[in-house]
Amino acid sequence: METLQKVTLAIALIGALNWGVVGVFRFDVIAQLTEGAYQPLARFLYIVIGLSGLMALQVLFTYWRSEGEPKSTEEIQSASSIKQI
């Protein structure tokens, strides 16, 4: 997995945890750290987290697409030998 994809997933996870805290405790960690949800830094962080979530979807769909495909010729040969038995 590429470094950008790892960073994207980490940021999306942090955002998901933040929204979990908002839902359970009504406490927004990002707003608290940036002294308000409407501060420019908070808005920037929300945008970064949202874009990371979209990029995480791309990682997920790429994984789903490649999950059913054999990875190498060795896997193809082993799959065909299992069918012959």
Contacts in CASP RR format, 6 or more apart in sequence:
PFRMAT RR
TARGET T0000
AUTHOR 0000-0000-0000
METHOD contacts of the structure
MODEL  1
METLQKVTLAIALIGALNWGVVGVFRFDVIAQLTEGAYQPLARFLYIVIG
LSGLMALQVLFTYWRSEGEPKSTEEIQSASSIKQI
1 59 0 8 1.000
4 55 0 8 1.000
5 55 0 8 1.000
5 59 0 8 1.000
7 52 0 8 1.000
8 52 0 8 1.000
8 53 0 8 1.000
8 55 0 8 1.000
8 56 0 8 1.000
8 59 0 8 1.000
9 52 0 8 1.000
9 56 0 8 1.000
9 59 0 8 1.000
11 48 0 8 1.000
11 49 0 8 1.000
11 52 0 8 1.000
11 53 0 8 1.000
12 49 0 8 1.000
12 50 0 8 1.000
12 52 0 8 1.000
12 53 0 8 1.000
12 55 0 8 1.000
12 56 0 8 1.000
14 49 0 8 1.000
15 30 0 8 1.000
15 49 0 8 1.000
15 52 0 8 1.000
18 28 0 8 1.000
18 29 0 8 1.000
18 30 0 8 1.000
18 49 0 8 1.000
21 27 0 8 1.000
21 28 0 8 1.000
21 29 0 8 1.000
22 28 0 8 1.000
28 37 0 8 1.000
30 37 0 8 1.000
30 42 0 8 1.000
30 45 0 8 1.000
30 46 0 8 1.000
31 37 0 8 1.000
31 42 0 8 1.000
34 41 0 8 1.000
34 42 0 8 1.000
34 45 0 8 1.000
36 42 0 8 1.000
70 76 0 8 1.000
70 79 0 8 1.000
END
